[in-house]
Amino acid sequence: MAKNLRWKVLVILGVVALSVFAFYPPGEKIRLGLDLKGGVHLVMQVKTDDAVRIETETASDRLREALRTAIPGATVTVSGPTEFRVDNVPPDQDQAFRALLVDIEPTFNRTSGAGSYTLAMRPNIANQLREQAVDQALQTIDRRVNELGVAEPVIARHTAADQILVQLPGVTDVARAKEIIRSTAQLELKLVDQGPFSDEAQARQAYGGNIPADLQILPGNSEGARTAAPGTVYYVVRRVAAVTGRDLRNARPSLDDNNRPAVGFSLNSEGATRFGNFTAANINRRLGIVLDNRVYSAPNINSRIDNEGIIQGSFTNQEVADLSLVLRSGALPATLTYLEERTVGPTLGAESIRAGVTAAIGGLLFVMLFMLFYYRIAGFNAVTSIVVNLIVLLGLMSYLGATMTLPGIAGFILTIGMGVDSNVLIFERIKEEMRTAKGVKQAVAAGFDRVFLTILDTHVASLIAAAFLFQFGTGPIRGFATTLTIGLLSNVFTAVFVSRTMFELVLSRRQVTKLSI
Amino acid sequence: MDFLKNPNFNFIQWRWHALVLSLVVVLSGLAVIVTRGLPLGIDFSGGTLIVVKFEQEVAEDAVRSSLEAIEGDKVIQPYGDASEHEWLIRLPQVAAETDIEQGGQSVLNALNAANLGEYEVLQRDSVGPVIGRDLQLKGIYATLASILGITAYIALRFRFAFAIGAIAATLHDILVTVAFLAFFGYELSLNIVAAILTITGYSVNDTIVIFDRVRENLRSMRREPLELIVNKSVNQTLSRTIITAGTTFFAVMALFLFGGEVLEGFAFTMMVGIVAGTYSTVFIASAIAIILGGKQAKGRSAASTTKAAPGGRKAS
């Protein structure tokens, strides 16, 4: 055997060994996509308007507070997610009013009319807030999914700036996962001014029909209700929260005085100081424990409380565990809406694997038999190079951590087709060269040489199509594009290099005058 | 073993017939699409699709009547093998503002209420209008971009006329395939767009093999007319064309028969595409290359001292 040839054989054996090592055992090494493993694929939209609105409301609240003493007649109204209006500023107070705006003006643009001002958030600030909201939402979801213990989740930005993609393989309780991801979990501790009332109108009446601007009406759970759907009552609470979820240090499942499941929480040092002062100043008033704008309970403040609290409600143990989880992972900065949801049950996944593998093996067997029948001995050559191609494909896929999907299995079958095509091209060319009465060796060499450019051109063209497929697709389709791309690359190696080496191996041993092809 | 020894068919002589035949197929396909509309799957149209598997056999009427109360144009059909008791339920797109989960939930609630026995949700897809439109645009963009990319590559490696021929053949294949899909009532889904893009690659693949041979023959048969060279090249590669198309077709047929419901549409698309691709490679691509390249070829033989550029790039 020529030295050159020996090296080629060693390279091929090395590649095959490495590939087998990379994907064996396939059950563990090959990553399965959602469509084969089962799981859920979610695309959601972050309502970034929420985040912007919160900033606008906070700024307007602060200004209202300041105006109350400085310019009592002035009114502040929020007129949109990014703007609010100040009316009834007397002309002679103009200077004083502008002085109050010092803190606000870096964020808001002021336009003035007669005694009225419109404050609109600067566009770059608004964009920045929207960006931050999406980033924060990504991080929060990431923490929640981690706590759920999902293996190999995907949490990433999606096509549009405000879209997030979440893929949870192997999750069976999809409804629960969705609830955990989506719950805003905005915890606020607010002073109850009056309440509870049985409906909103009554609450309004208690204030002579008009709720003061620093108060708000919130729905709440009626005390003592232990039915599945607790009755709703209404509380009038302070708009500004004493403590929010940002001050939380921890949240965990706990029990209330009656041994019912509840969520216990503790505050960080800054929050504890504020909470201590707040409770000390409001002894014998009621504290509203507000979660996502619903008052869960409104206990009486009996004494100064520093850093501990409890959220009561008609919770089950599961609900308590989930609520602790979302509180720990932090509040979402904005609400989420689902744009796309795809769930594949584990049964269907298993069924798909079976069907896909059956089809792939069926296709492979057919192709092999045909090649052996049509090309005889050279058919062995083709079959070997196709099998090596599939081994290299599997090896590269597990090495690169690429995901196998159902269309990916279809990509496998097409790779078999491409492998056959390259071999057929070469073999037909060799036959043709032999007809022009050259020696076998020369015919084989000429066959490979002439066809090489063709194979290169066809593969590049297919790779161009595969690249756009990859760009275009998510999940399953991307799996198809990956398999196809890797298959095309490894096919150039097997059809040209492996197949040729095998021919040379046979031809180097003895003088061949007739080729079985 | 050989199917064909030195085939010598005069394909080029039939080029006008072939063009007319293709035009008829494509136009009638377009007519089907225009009259029946191109059926869009939920990937593109939005909506909800649920596949449930009952533990026991359930009568079709029972499933239908249990879902009667749900509004909109719903599709209820048995899915897969009858012995599996699987049903596919599809709801149309709801208004933009409503929650996309509602549709699916209402189906499950209705099934629970009707007491049809234990069932398992195999698959549940809900696609909102935003994503549907997004995917539509992306699908069109990906198809056009890959066609453009391949055209550019062929124009670079061969002549511009060849690129036009290859692209005409590819567009022909896409149109024929979509026409067949519409005719057989397959819905356009992500998987099917993937299959169409694969057909693009495959069709061009086939065409390139012939063009490569034309390029090679142009060097050795410089004095022959282009028509003769193209015809000879088609014949020389004919056995390869048939064997490859045949084996790939049967491999995809395995997918169609055993690949399960999810891949059936994909496999069907591929099968149609392979047949259309083989036909268009032999008849359409080369015919257009000759019709468009004729002038160039004449110019070339008149000034036969000008060498065909290496790699056969556009000589003018």
Interface residues (C-beta under 8 A of the other chain):
Chain A: D35 V43 Q45 T159 A160 V174 K178 T337 Y338 L339 E340 E341 R342 T343 V344 G345 T347 L348 E351 S352 A355 G356 T358 A359 A360 G362 G363 L364 F366 V367 F370 M371 F373 Y374 Y375 R376 L406 P407 I409 A410 I413 L414 I416 G417 V420 D421 V424 L425 E428 K431 E432 R435 R450 L453 T454 D457 T458 V460 A461 S462 I464 A465 A466 A467 F468 L469 Q471 F472 G473 P476 I477 F480 A481 L484
Chain B: M1 D2 N6 V51 K53 D99 I100 E101 G104 E120 V121 L122 Q123 R124 D125 S126 V127 G128 V130 I131 D134 K138 G139 Y141 A142 T143 A145 S146 G149 I150 Y153 I154 R157 L190 N191 V193 A194 L197 T198 T200 G201 Y202 V204 N205 I208 V209 D212 R213 E216 Q236 T237 S239 R240 I243 T244 G246 T247 T248 F250 A251 V252 A254 L255 L257 F258 G259 G260 V262 L263 F266 A267 M270
